Amino acid sequence: LQGMVENQLVSALASGRVQAADIAEHLGMSVRSLSRRLAEEGTSFGEILDRVRRRLALRYLEDERVSVQQTAWLLGYSEIASFSHAFKRWTGTSPRRARCEPS
């Protein structure tokens, strides 16, 4: 189920529709069933969303053609500050600084 949720999230991120209810509906189940089944797998919707956003953020920031602002938008953030805060929580540094650091 985690993989299916990840796939749905990747498709839905840029549209901004990344609520558990939207993903559950796409998977043909209730939010409660989605939460319960993910808990059985040892994770949650929020944890999967965070992982997907982190992985994609790192990938987008490697591409100099994609701005930090575009990266935030592609990940479903309406505010660049929200993305920057999340990125710092994930990596300990800002998106701009991460882009400048050698891999």
mmCIF file of the C-alpha atoms, coordinates in Angstrom:
data_MODEL
# 
_entry.id   MODEL 
# 
loop_
_atom_site.group_PDB 
_atom_site.id 
_atom_site.type_symbol 
_atom_site.label_atom_id 
_atom_site.label_alt_id 
_atom_site.label_comp_id 
_atom_site.label_asym_id 
_atom_site.label_entity_id 
_atom_site.label_seq_id 
_atom_site.pdbx_PDB_ins_code 
_atom_site.Cartn_x 
_atom_site.Cartn_y 
_atom_site.Cartn_z 
_atom_site.occupancy 
_atom_site.B_iso_or_equiv 
_atom_site.pdbx_formal_charge 
_atom_site.auth_seq_id 
_atom_site.auth_comp_id 
_atom_site.auth_asym_id 
_atom_site.auth_atom_id 
_atom_site.pdbx_PDB_model_num 
ATOM 1   C CA . LEU A 1 1   ? 0.000   0.000  0.000   1.00 0.00 ? 1   LEU A CA 1 
ATOM 2   C CA . GLN A 1 2   ? 2.861   2.395  0.752   1.00 0.00 ? 2   GLN A CA 1 
ATOM 3   C CA . GLY A 1 3   ? 4.022   2.186  -2.852  1.00 0.00 ? 3   GLY A CA 1 
ATOM 4   C CA . MET A 1 4   ? 0.548   2.893  -4.181  1.00 0.00 ? 4   MET A CA 1 
ATOM 5   C CA . VAL A 1 5   ? 0.217   5.915  -1.875  1.00 0.00 ? 5   VAL A CA 1 
ATOM 6   C CA . GLU A 1 6   ? 3.645   7.174  -2.999  1.00 0.00 ? 6   GLU A CA 1 
ATOM 7   C CA . ASN A 1 7   ? 2.672   6.844  -6.663  1.00 0.00 ? 7   ASN A CA 1 
ATOM 8   C CA . GLN A 1 8   ? -0.572  8.733  -6.083  1.00 0.00 ? 8   GLN A CA 1 
ATOM 9   C CA . LEU A 1 9   ? 1.280   11.461 -4.188  1.00 0.00 ? 9   LEU A CA 1 
ATOM 10  C CA . VAL A 1 10  ? 3.864   11.957 -6.927  1.00 0.00 ? 10  VAL A CA 1 
ATOM 11  C CA . SER A 1 11  ? 1.037   12.456 -9.419  1.00 0.00 ? 11  SER A CA 1 
ATOM 12  C CA . ALA A 1 12  ? -0.976  14.728 -7.123  1.00 0.00 ? 12  ALA A CA 1 
ATOM 13  C CA . LEU A 1 13  ? 1.706   16.977 -5.593  1.00 0.00 ? 13  LEU A CA 1 
ATOM 14  C CA . ALA A 1 14  ? 1.794   19.753 -8.186  1.00 0.00 ? 14  ALA A CA 1 
ATOM 15  C CA . SER A 1 15  ? -1.990  20.017 -8.133  1.00 0.00 ? 15  SER A CA 1 
ATOM 16  C CA . GLY A 1 16  ? -1.838  20.675 -4.395  1.00 0.00 ? 16  GLY A CA 1 
ATOM 17  C CA . ARG A 1 17  ? -4.377  17.915 -3.710  1.00 0.00 ? 17  ARG A CA 1 
ATOM 18  C CA . VAL A 1 18  ? -2.316  15.901 -1.263  1.00 0.00 ? 18  VAL A CA 1 
ATOM 19  C CA . GLN A 1 19  ? -4.841  15.320 1.488   1.00 0.00 ? 19  GLN A CA 1 
ATOM 20  C CA . ALA A 1 20  ? -5.307  11.798 2.794   1.00 0.00 ? 20  ALA A CA 1 
ATOM 21  C CA . ALA A 1 21  ? -8.973  11.965 1.742   1.00 0.00 ? 21  ALA A CA 1 
ATOM 22  C CA . ASP A 1 22  ? -8.024  12.640 -1.893  1.00 0.00 ? 22  ASP A CA 1 
ATOM 23  C CA . ILE A 1 23  ? -5.508  9.798  -2.000  1.00 0.00 ? 23  ILE A CA 1 
ATOM 24  C CA . ALA A 1 24  ? -7.863  7.388  -0.222  1.00 0.00 ? 24  ALA A CA 1 
ATOM 25  C CA . GLU A 1 25  ? -10.593 8.206  -2.745  1.00 0.00 ? 25  GLU A CA 1 
ATOM 26  C CA . HIS A 1 26  ? -8.215  7.491  -5.648  1.00 0.00 ? 26  HIS A CA 1 
ATOM 27  C CA . LEU A 1 27  ? -7.388  4.152  -4.034  1.00 0.00 ? 27  LEU A CA 1 
ATOM 28  C CA . GLY A 1 28  ? -11.058 3.311  -3.514  1.00 0.00 ? 28  GLY A CA 1 
ATOM 29  C CA . MET A 1 29  ? -11.069 3.297  0.276   1.00 0.00 ? 29  MET A CA 1 
ATOM 30  C CA . SER A 1 30  ? -12.021 5.456  3.212   1.00 0.00 ? 30  SER A CA 1 
ATOM 31  C CA . VAL A 1 31  ? -9.514  7.637  5.032   1.00 0.00 ? 31  VAL A CA 1 
ATOM 32  C CA . ARG A 1 32  ? -9.951  5.455  8.094   1.00 0.00 ? 32  ARG A CA 1 
ATOM 33  C CA . SER A 1 33  ? -9.153  2.285  6.114   1.00 0.00 ? 33  SER A CA 1 
ATOM 34  C CA . LEU A 1 34  ? -6.132  3.963  4.539   1.00 0.00 ? 34  LEU A CA 1 
ATOM 35  C CA . SER A 1 35  ? -4.855  5.063  7.957   1.00 0.00 ? 35  SER A CA 1 
ATOM 36  C CA . ARG A 1 36  ? -5.445  1.648  9.496   1.00 0.00 ? 36  ARG A CA 1 
ATOM 37  C CA . ARG A 1 37  ? -3.728  -0.242 6.688   1.00 0.00 ? 37  ARG A CA 1 
ATOM 38  C CA . LEU A 1 38  ? -0.749  2.116  6.685   1.00 0.00 ? 38  LEU A CA 1 
ATOM 39  C CA . ALA A 1 39  ? -0.473  1.722  10.468  1.00 0.00 ? 39  ALA A CA 1 
ATOM 40  C CA . GLU A 1 40  ? -0.381  -2.052 9.937   1.00 0.00 ? 40  GLU A CA 1 
ATOM 41  C CA . GLU A 1 41  ? 2.597   -1.428 7.643   1.00 0.00 ? 41  GLU A CA 1 
ATOM 42  C CA . GLY A 1 42  ? 4.248   0.691  10.341  1.00 0.00 ? 42  GLY A CA 1 
ATOM 43  C CA . THR A 1 43  ? 3.802   4.104  8.760   1.00 0.00 ? 43  THR A CA 1 
ATOM 44  C CA . SER A 1 44  ? 1.343   6.933  8.267   1.00 0.00 ? 44  SER A CA 1 
ATOM 45  C CA . PHE A 1 45  ? 0.123   9.112  5.428   1.00 0.00 ? 45  PHE A CA 1 
ATOM 46  C CA . GLY A 1 46  ? 2.087   12.075 6.810   1.00 0.00 ? 46  GLY A CA 1 
ATOM 47  C CA . GLU A 1 47  ? 5.321   10.077 6.970   1.00 0.00 ? 47  GLU A CA 1 
ATOM 48  C CA . ILE A 1 48  ? 4.923   8.900  3.371   1.00 0.00 ? 48  ILE A CA 1 
ATOM 49  C CA . LEU A 1 49  ? 4.120   12.434 2.185   1.00 0.00 ? 49  LEU A CA 1 
ATOM 50  C CA . ASP A 1 50  ? 7.210   13.747 3.957   1.00 0.00 ? 50  ASP A CA 1 
ATOM 51  C CA . ARG A 1 51  ? 9.434   11.041 2.411   1.00 0.00 ? 51  ARG A CA 1 
ATOM 52  C CA . VAL A 1 52  ? 8.125   11.660 -1.093  1.00 0.00 ? 52  VAL A CA 1 
ATOM 53  C CA . ARG A 1 53  ? 8.519   15.428 -0.789  1.00 0.00 ? 53  ARG A CA 1 
ATOM 54  C CA . ARG A 1 54  ? 12.060  15.090 0.575   1.00 0.00 ? 54  ARG A CA 1 
ATOM 55  C CA . ARG A 1 55  ? 13.145  12.695 -2.166  1.00 0.00 ? 55  ARG A CA 1 
ATOM 56  C CA . LEU A 1 56  ? 11.664  14.861 -4.926  1.00 0.00 ? 56  LEU A CA 1 
ATOM 57  C CA . ALA A 1 57  ? 13.032  18.087 -3.408  1.00 0.00 ? 57  ALA A CA 1 
ATOM 58  C CA . LEU A 1 58  ? 16.569  16.719 -3.527  1.00 0.00 ? 58  LEU A CA 1 
ATOM 59  C CA . ARG A 1 59  ? 16.069  15.605 -7.117  1.00 0.00 ? 59  ARG A CA 1 
ATOM 60  C CA . TYR A 1 60  ? 14.593  18.952 -8.249  1.00 0.00 ? 60  TYR A CA 1 
ATOM 61  C CA . LEU A 1 61  ? 17.318  20.964 -6.528  1.00 0.00 ? 61  LEU A CA 1 
ATOM 62  C CA . GLU A 1 62  ? 19.988  19.035 -8.443  1.00 0.00 ? 62  GLU A CA 1 
ATOM 63  C CA . ASP A 1 63  ? 18.553  20.524 -11.637 1.00 0.00 ? 63  ASP A CA 1 
ATOM 64  C CA . GLU A 1 64  ? 19.762  24.121 -11.946 1.00 0.00 ? 64  GLU A CA 1 
ATOM 65  C CA . ARG A 1 65  ? 16.911  24.840 -14.388 1.00 0.00 ? 65  ARG A CA 1 
ATOM 66  C CA . VAL A 1 66  ? 14.326  24.343 -11.621 1.00 0.00 ? 66  VAL A CA 1 
ATOM 67  C CA . SER A 1 67  ? 14.212  27.292 -9.216  1.00 0.00 ? 67  SER A CA 1 
ATOM 68  C CA . VAL A 1 68  ? 13.671  26.878 -5.489  1.00 0.00 ? 68  VAL A CA 1 
ATOM 69  C CA . GLN A 1 69  ? 10.279  28.545 -5.936  1.00 0.00 ? 69  GLN A CA 1 
ATOM 70  C CA . GLN A 1 70  ? 9.345   26.093 -8.705  1.00 0.00 ? 70  GLN A CA 1 
ATOM 71  C CA . THR A 1 71  ? 10.485  23.222 -6.507  1.00 0.00 ? 71  THR A CA 1 
ATOM 72  C CA . ALA A 1 72  ? 8.207   24.408 -3.702  1.00 0.00 ? 72  ALA A CA 1 
ATOM 73  C CA . TRP A 1 73  ? 5.281   24.608 -6.119  1.00 0.00 ? 73  TRP A CA 1 
ATOM 74  C CA . LEU A 1 74  ? 6.002   21.184 -7.641  1.00 0.00 ? 74  LEU A CA 1 
ATOM 75  C CA . LEU A 1 75  ? 5.930   19.705 -4.130  1.00 0.00 ? 75  LEU A CA 1 
ATOM 76  C CA . GLY A 1 76  ? 2.526   21.206 -3.401  1.00 0.00 ? 76  GLY A CA 1 
ATOM 77  C CA . TYR A 1 77  ? 3.632   24.073 -1.170  1.00 0.00 ? 77  TYR A CA 1 
ATOM 78  C CA . SER A 1 78  ? 1.787   27.354 -1.686  1.00 0.00 ? 78  SER A CA 1 
ATOM 79  C CA . GLU A 1 79  ? 4.465   29.309 0.188   1.00 0.00 ? 79  GLU A CA 1 
ATOM 80  C CA . ILE A 1 80  ? 8.209   29.080 -0.365  1.00 0.00 ? 80  ILE A CA 1 
ATOM 81  C CA . ALA A 1 81  ? 8.710   29.658 3.382   1.00 0.00 ? 81  ALA A CA 1 
ATOM 82  C CA . SER A 1 82  ? 6.777   26.476 4.181   1.00 0.00 ? 82  SER A CA 1 
ATOM 83  C CA . PHE A 1 83  ? 8.951   24.504 1.796   1.00 0.00 ? 83  PHE A CA 1 
ATOM 84  C CA . SER A 1 84  ? 12.145  26.050 3.179   1.00 0.00 ? 84  SER A CA 1 
ATOM 85  C CA . HIS A 1 85  ? 11.087  25.195 6.737   1.00 0.00 ? 85  HIS A CA 1 
ATOM 86  C CA . ALA A 1 86  ? 10.314  21.584 5.783   1.00 0.00 ? 86  ALA A CA 1 
ATOM 87  C CA . PHE A 1 87  ? 13.566  21.245 3.825   1.00 0.00 ? 87  PHE A CA 1 
ATOM 88  C CA . LYS A 1 88  ? 15.580  22.498 6.773   1.00 0.00 ? 88  LYS A CA 1 
ATOM 89  C CA . ARG A 1 89  ? 13.797  19.968 9.023   1.00 0.00 ? 89  ARG A CA 1 
ATOM 90  C CA . TRP A 1 90  ? 14.683  17.169 6.585   1.00 0.00 ? 90  TRP A CA 1 
ATOM 91  C CA . THR A 1 91  ? 18.283  18.111 5.871   1.00 0.00 ? 91  THR A CA 1 
ATOM 92  C CA . GLY A 1 92  ? 19.455  20.652 8.422   1.00 0.00 ? 92  GLY A CA 1 
ATOM 93  C CA . THR A 1 93  ? 20.118  23.272 5.742   1.00 0.00 ? 93  THR A CA 1 
ATOM 94  C CA . SER A 1 94  ? 18.196  25.612 3.472   1.00 0.00 ? 94  SER A CA 1 
ATOM 95  C CA . PRO A 1 95  ? 17.252  24.667 -0.111  1.00 0.00 ? 95  PRO A CA 1 
ATOM 96  C CA . ARG A 1 96  ? 19.435  27.444 -1.515  1.00 0.00 ? 96  ARG A CA 1 
ATOM 97  C CA . ARG A 1 97  ? 22.440  26.363 0.536   1.00 0.00 ? 97  ARG A CA 1 
ATOM 98  C CA . ALA A 1 98  ? 21.887  22.682 -0.371  1.00 0.00 ? 98  ALA A CA 1 
ATOM 99  C CA . ARG A 1 99  ? 21.899  23.626 -4.039  1.00 0.00 ? 99  ARG A CA 1 
ATOM 100 C CA . CYS A 1 100 ? 25.286  25.357 -3.663  1.00 0.00 ? 100 CYS A CA 1 
ATOM 101 C CA . GLU A 1 101 ? 26.932  22.507 -1.750  1.00 0.00 ? 101 GLU A CA 1 
ATOM 102 C CA . PRO A 1 102 ? 28.761  19.865 -3.766  1.00 0.00 ? 102 PRO A CA 1 
ATOM 103 C CA . SER A 1 103 ? 27.099  16.439 -3.794  1.00 0.00 ? 103 SER A CA 1 
# 
